[in-house]
Structures are given as C-alpha cells and as structure tokens.
Amino acid sequence: MPQTLKEVDVVVIGVGFAGSILAKELAASGLKVVGLERGHSRHSVPDFQAPAIHDELKYSIRKGMMQDVTREAMTFRNHYREVALPMRQWEAFLPGTGLGGCGVHWNGQSWRYHEEEFIYKTHIEQRYGKKILDPDLRIQDWGVTYQELEPYYDRFEYLLGVCGKAGNLNGKIEAGGNPLEAPRSREYPNPPMKEQYSGALFRKAASELGYHPFLQPSANSTRPYTNPEGLTLNPCVYCGFCERYGCEHFAKASPQTVILPVLMKNPNFELRTESQVLRINLDSTGKKATGVSYMDAHGREFEQPASLVLLTAFALNDVRMLLLSGIGKPYEPTTETGVVGRNYAYQTQSYVPTFLGEDVHLNSYMAGGASGTVIDDFSVDNFDHSSLGFIGGCYVLCGSTNARPVEFHPTPPGTPRWGRKWKDAVRQHYNHTAIFNLSGTSTSMRGNYLDLDPTYRDAWGLPLLRITFDFPDNDVRMSRFVTHKASEIARQMGAKIVVDSPRTGPFTTTSYQSTHNTGGAVIGADPSTSVVNRYCQSWDVPNVFVVGACNYPQNSSYNPTLTLGALIYWTADALKTRYLKRPGPLV
Amino acid sequence: MSDGPSSNSRRNFLRSSLVLISTATLAGEAPALLGSARAEETRRFLNESERRFLLAAVDRLIPADERWPGAAEAGVVNYIDLQMAGAWGGGEMLYRHGPFRKGTPTQGYQLEYTPAELFRRSILAINAHFASQAKSFDQLPSEEKDAYLSSLEKGDIDLDGVPSNTFFDFLLQHTVEGFFSDPIYGGNKNKLAWKMIGFPGAYADYHDLIDKHGVEFHREPLSIADGPGYHSMNSGTGGK
C-alpha cells in the first residue's frame, strides 16, 4: 500500500536548472516545496574534484553522469513503419541524472535565440512564401515573443555569469560582439573567454571572407563573479574536461554553483533524492493534479499530494511523464491528431575536420567547455534563403572543448582504421587538427515524434519512451550548403586537408551528436498544436506546468540552455504574480 | 619468398629492434618486452588461450614501432581483462531486457550478450577455427594475421552467433580505449600513449597558457594515480 504523505504546496519533478530555480523562487514566496530527484545528491566538493574527475573512461566513455540506462532506456526507430528497439547504451545523446541534472555536465555554450525564431512560421511565410516549406514540415510560432522574454534572458545570464561581448545593445551595434544577435538590454556580466589558437586562425580567415567572427558566449566564468544570489564563481582554468564532467573549480555555472546553496538553506524546501516519480496523479475529472506517486531507493511507494506540480525532468523525460500520467492527448502521426509527443526535433550537427600540418601546434586540450570562435552569418535565418530551397542554418564554430584521446584522435580520409599507418597518422595529426562544429536547426516534421513503447519497460515496469526520428530532407540540404561554406573558411586558413562532411541521413543512435532533444510538449497559442500555453502551463491540467526544451516547437541553430533559462524565469514570474493569486488557466 | 628480400627484412628488423632498445634505454622507459610482461598479467577474466589471441591481435591493431610501444606492450590485454571482469564486462552498464531482435544499423548494439560474453564467445569460435586447421592465430605471420583481422572487420564470418564485424569493432574500440585511457585501468603503460601524441593526461591547468598561441607544450603527463599533488581546489566559494 503506498503511504500518503502530508500535502505540500508544490512538488517539483527533477532538480536540475529548471527545478532548482523554480523551487527557489516559490520557496522564497513562502510556499512549501518538495523537490523529487531520481538520482543521487552530489556537490562540487567532494564529488567533482581532481584528479579523479579527469577520468575519460569513466565519464566520457562509460557515461558516468548519465541516466541509468539499465533501469530507464529509450527505444528508437527512424520511421513509424519500423519496429523500435532499445538504445542499450547512450551514444547519440546524453540525458543526465542526479542533483543538478544536465546542468552539471553541460559545456556552458550560452546563446540567445533570435527574435524571428519565436514567430518562426509567420516570419518564414512572410519572407519567402509558403512554398519554401516542404509539405511534411510543421514549424510554428511560440506564442511568446523575444521582447517578452528579453528581461528573463538577462536575469538568467546574470545568474550564470555568462561571459561574452554584446554585439547589439538596445539596437546599437557594438564592436567585438556578434552584430547579428538579437538586441540585448545590457552588456554581458563578464568578458569573453580567452581565444584558442585554432579560433584565432579561424577569426582571421573568416574576416578575410567577409564574415563576422566573435568569441562564443560562455558559462565558464572568466573572472571571480558573485551572482545576484550571492554565490561566487571562480575563473575557468581551461582544463579540457567540461562536457560530460562536473567542474572542480566552481567555474562552470551549474545548479550547484549558482542556485542550489541558496535553495537548500530555505526551510520551505525539502530535497528528496533517489526518488523515482512514477506518475502525476489526477482527480476523477482528469483536469486537476492531486500530486505525484514515487518510489524511493528501498522500493517503498509514496503518494505526495500537492496543489501544484512542476515537471522539470529534461525534455524527453517530461514528455514521457505526461504520457505515463495521461495528461494531454498523445500525438498520432498518420492522422496528425493529439499533441503530446508532437514536433520532436533534434540538432543537425556537422563537422569539418581541418588538418593544419605538423608545424601548427594547437594544444587543443587547453579548452573551456564553451571555448571557440564562431560566426553567426549562417544561423537560422541570418542569410537570404530565397533561392536556396531550404530553411534554417548553422552557426560555424572553430575551437575545441577538449582533446581527450579516446574520443579525439583525428586521421585524414583514406587512413586505415588500425595498424601502423593508423598509429602514425594519429601521432602526426593529434595536435595539429581543428574540427569545426556546425550546430544546425532541426525542423519539426510530421513523422518525427515521441510516444510510449508498446514492448520495452523500465525497472519499475513502466513503458519506455519511444523516439521516432530522421533528418528531414530540408535539414540535409541545409547542412550541405552551410558545411560547404565552412569548408571554404577552413581552406582559407591554409589547411593541408579539409574534410567537407555535411550531415546526411539516416539519423543514427550510434555516434554522439548532441543532447539538444527538443519538442514533444510544445508551447503555443493553439491547444490543437501545443501541449502548454505561453506560460508553460498544461492546457489540459492547469495545475501542472512543464518547463524544458520539450517546449520548443522546432529547434534552433543555437544551444538550448539559455532560452530554457528565459522560459524558467518567465514561468516563475507568471506563477508568482498571476497563478498563485488566482489558480487556474492563465490563458 | 626469395632469399634476398627475406634477409633484407631480417636486417631491417634487427636494425629497428636496436633502435627501439637504444631509444628506450635513453628515455629510461623501456616498453616492457612480452616476456617480462607475463609477470604483470592481471588474470581476472581471460583464460590462457583468450589472452594469447588478444595479445597477438592487439599487437596488429596498434603495432609497436621504432619509438613507441604498441597495444600489447602498453598493457591493453590487461585493460581488457580488467574491463571484462568488472561491471562493464558483466553487462551492468547496458539495458539488457528482451526481446532481442536484429535491428537496423542505426539502432546500435542489439545482441543479447554482455561484453564479456561477446568476447569469450567470439574468441572461442576464432580459436576453434584455427585449431581445426591445426593452426593458431598467434603463430601466423603478420600479413596473415592482418588478412584474417580484415576478414573479421568485413563481417564475412559468423562467430557462433556474433557477426564478426561486431566483434572486430568491439575489439578495436577496447584496444583504443586501453591504449589511451588513464593507466589506472591497466593499459597506457608508463603513459607512453599519451607521450606519443603529447596529451598531458589528467593535468589540467591552462589558464596562463591557452592564449600563448603555437607554443610547444611539453610536460610529463599526469595520471589519476599520481594523486592530487599538482593542484586541487579547496572548498571554493560557490558553496558559501
């Protein structure tokens, strides 16, 4: 028999960036908040300390910080006519687990989205007409605008201590920054990171070709910085163990460094780790959540009643929890009915390995997670697509996040995979090869979606999430175009060998690309095409709010975290100033 | 083979051996010869015939050269032995619920075997294949070893239920892992794989170096086993 616990005001499912910030805001407003985290508690000291944290095998190869795949996997297929099979280990993307969530193992690349991305469908159709869109594409507007989110972007940047140089300050173009960025209301809280050698070579070549290079905005601090919560970050030492690792230096912004110490001190908040939420419980009308059911590490089941449920468990897990709880109608791709799981998208990554020759010593292991010099000239809709026959784009970044050798040992095309020639090539190119990273838009498409798997189950007997995804032709054409442009820059750098390698289909689960899984519980103005309203509130069960990259109706060129931060504070504000005064639908 | 090239090869071999030894002596970090390596065998999972096959196979995947050790000298077989004896080998890091079905290439590994079972099953089939011809893989000349490994790589052979390319990819993956991982895992002996490419290992403080563009940075690589002596954070200030 599950034990019913004392009712609280708010239960938060998943204590990463979204969970910890929302919990902090609501606990500070006087509400009793319980945070349920399925993973372990962990902190910069002692859990992320050197030298043990610099263990490539444990963290990068065996995925030491990721969701326990033995208990909760996901299934995958490229097309809904195929049979999905479990991803038996994490490769293509890396969902985190444990206190702080993905906010612990991210790189810290900190991008705002563009104004037109929030009105993407309207903007694209106005600029190019409807004919530019392939019939299967399903882009849409967010129902919230950049102008509305700008103050919340700003707040999140100051929480993290983001390092960069403004390129557009209230509409005025600033030297040294990204002239193509959306207007920001004030300068970044900290100056940009140091430029790597490969980035400096890229900057010169990109400038010569007429592009606009700048240093990527970063949440790896560049100087001692005390955030508005009173927590202090140290400067990054460019250790080269950032993504997939926790930061030993208090330099990477993570929930542990920028918010949790404040939250944990508030007696209105209680953290329960190793607590696996099984479902959100609804009353007999199905329109109101009564709380959640969860199981602890001893296998004891509890019911935690709450007036308000915040679902902040990572994009993919949020969608699965809605489906397991029967909140919202599941999407069906042949009839295009239902909404939960609709518009799942990803990131169209491609790479340009650039072999510079043995006299160029790049020392790529000297790297912050968000190191890199970048151009924004080919992102999203920063260039004219009228004659190109596709929408979307990529930012083009040159720099390194690491040179850990199990993962990184580039060899030129034609090199055998093993043997003496392979070994010689690894030695010759290891310290002399830059790899451009192109982060590309992922356009939502009718057949790409999330639902529950009919066959495979987790350790608690519940159906796994099933992912159905392949790259839309539009995105393959986009990747080909932008990757060729990037290769021109690589050749301008004087590279001996440039490997022009655009992303091609089919999507495969077997190699890492990105953990920017988006959509499935998208935000919008129309309940027939969205799961949550403009305040991230469930259309169907108004005392459930879902905040994650699952809200994105399609995916941008840019890394998703900063936009998620803006949505978190936007939602916190709506909860505090409107919902709590009058609980009920906000739209 | 005619006498000429053969004696040439022999002379070349001798010359390279001398170079190898003298370099190693000068550097003071002799790649362990196979004989003395026997004493350091970990013997946690692999049996004698598995070890013999793996020693010969990884020696072809990453061979020794005049200056740098290959996978065999670097201890990669010990690495594999320890990995297979542990949680990874036992399948405790994989989702292992059935039904097991053959998937598309994009769906990744779908066999029911744990990594340890996959290794054992495949090597047993390989050893049986050679035994049936009264041969042993490790006794083949290098060219024949390479040819056989290539046929495994192509996936032409069924290794008692394991497609040979699945086994080959798995073997190559573990060979590279063992070669380049921290020596605490049994391979990368004396950090020589890191020295070969110039990776400083677990050392990680480049604040004052990252913008010195183009410098040649030489530093003794740091293993996790070397301890926290080089620098470590105190409690920091973020936890305040």
Boltz contact constraints between the chains, C-beta under 6 A:
constraints:
  - contact:
      token1: [A, 45]
      token2: [B, 235]
      max_distance: 6.0
  - contact:
      token1: [A, 50]
      token2: [B, 232]
      max_distance: 6.0
  - contact:
      token1: [A, 51]
      token2: [B, 202]
      max_distance: 6.0
  - contact:
      token1: [A, 51]
      token2: [B, 224]
      max_distance: 6.0
  - contact:
      token1: [A, 51]
      token2: [B, 228]
      max_distance: 6.0
  - contact:
      token1: [A, 52]
      token2: [B, 224]
      max_distance: 6.0
  - contact:
      token1: [A, 54]
      token2: [B, 202]
      max_distance: 6.0
  - contact:
      token1: [A, 54]
      token2: [B, 204]
      max_distance: 6.0
  - contact:
      token1: [A, 57]
      token2: [B, 181]
      max_distance: 6.0
  - contact:
      token1: [A, 57]
      token2: [B, 185]
      max_distance: 6.0
  - contact:
      token1: [A, 69]
      token2: [B, 95]
      max_distance: 6.0
  - contact:
      token1: [A, 70]
      token2: [B, 95]
      max_distance: 6.0
  - contact:
      token1: [A, 73]
      token2: [B, 95]
      max_distance: 6.0
  - contact:
      token1: [A, 78]
      token2: [B, 106]
      max_distance: 6.0
  - contact:
      token1: [A, 85]
      token2: [B, 103]
      max_distance: 6.0
  - contact:
      token1: [A, 85]
      token2: [B, 107]
      max_distance: 6.0
  - contact:
      token1: [A, 85]
      token2: [B, 110]
      max_distance: 6.0
  - contact:
      token1: [A, 86]
      token2: [B, 95]
      max_distance: 6.0
  - contact:
      token1: [A, 88]
      token2: [B, 94]
      max_distance: 6.0
  - contact:
      token1: [A, 88]
      token2: [B, 95]
      max_distance: 6.0
  - contact:
      token1: [A, 88]
      token2: [B, 109]
      max_distance: 6.0
  - contact:
      token1: [A, 89]
      token2: [B, 94]
      max_distance: 6.0
  - contact:
      token1: [A, 194]
      token2: [B, 210]
      max_distance: 6.0
  - contact:
      token1: [A, 194]
      token2: [B, 211]
      max_distance: 6.0
  - contact:
      token1: [A, 197]
      token2: [B, 213]
      max_distance: 6.0
  - contact:
      token1: [A, 197]
      token2: [B, 214]
      max_distance: 6.0
  - contact:
      token1: [A, 200]
      token2: [B, 213]
      max_distance: 6.0
  - contact:
      token1: [A, 231]
      token2: [B, 238]
      max_distance: 6.0
  - contact:
      token1: [A, 232]
      token2: [B, 237]
      max_distance: 6.0
  - contact:
      token1: [A, 232]
      token2: [B, 238]
      max_distance: 6.0
  - contact:
      token1: [A, 237]
      token2: [B, 205]
      max_distance: 6.0
  - contact:
      token1: [A, 237]
      token2: [B, 207]
      max_distance: 6.0
  - contact:
      token1: [A, 238]
      token2: [B, 206]
      max_distance: 6.0
  - contact:
      token1: [A, 238]
      token2: [B, 207]
      max_distance: 6.0
  - contact:
      token1: [A, 238]
      token2: [B, 210]
      max_distance: 6.0
  - contact:
      token1: [A, 239]
      token2: [B, 204]
      max_distance: 6.0
  - contact:
      token1: [A, 240]
      token2: [B, 204]
      max_distance: 6.0
  - contact:
      token1: [A, 248]
      token2: [B, 233]
      max_distance: 6.0
  - contact:
      token1: [A, 249]
      token2: [B, 233]
      max_distance: 6.0
  - contact:
      token1: [A, 250]
      token2: [B, 236]
      max_distance: 6.0
  - contact:
      token1: [A, 250]
      token2: [B, 238]
      max_distance: 6.0
  - contact:
      token1: [A, 257]
      token2: [B, 238]
      max_distance: 6.0
  - contact:
      token1: [A, 261]
      token2: [B, 239]
      max_distance: 6.0
  - contact:
      token1: [A, 361]
      token2: [B, 214]
      max_distance: 6.0
  - contact:
      token1: [A, 361]
      token2: [B, 216]
      max_distance: 6.0
  - contact:
      token1: [A, 363]
      token2: [B, 217]
      max_distance: 6.0
  - contact:
      token1: [A, 366]
      token2: [B, 206]
      max_distance: 6.0
  - contact:
      token1: [A, 366]
      token2: [B, 209]
      max_distance: 6.0
  - contact:
      token1: [A, 366]
      token2: [B, 210]
      max_distance: 6.0
  - contact:
      token1: [A, 405]
      token2: [B, 180]
      max_distance: 6.0
  - contact:
      token1: [A, 405]
      token2: [B, 199]
      max_distance: 6.0
  - contact:
      token1: [A, 406]
      token2: [B, 177]
      max_distance: 6.0
  - contact:
      token1: [A, 406]
      token2: [B, 180]
      max_distance: 6.0
  - contact:
      token1: [A, 418]
      token2: [B, 61]
      max_distance: 6.0
  - contact:
      token1: [A, 418]
      token2: [B, 172]
      max_distance: 6.0
  - contact:
      token1: [A, 420]
      token2: [B, 63]
      max_distance: 6.0
  - contact:
      token1: [A, 423]
      token2: [B, 62]
      max_distance: 6.0
  - contact:
      token1: [A, 427]
      token2: [B, 196]
      max_distance: 6.0
  - contact:
      token1: [A, 427]
      token2: [B, 197]
      max_distance: 6.0
  - contact:
      token1: [A, 430]
      token2: [B, 197]
      max_distance: 6.0
  - contact:
      token1: [A, 431]
      token2: [B, 198]
      max_distance: 6.0
  - contact:
      token1: [A, 506]
      token2: [B, 106]
      max_distance: 6.0
  - contact:
      token1: [A, 508]
      token2: [B, 106]
      max_distance: 6.0
  - contact:
      token1: [A, 509]
      token2: [B, 108]
      max_distance: 6.0
  - contact:
      token1: [A, 510]
      token2: [B, 108]
      max_distance: 6.0
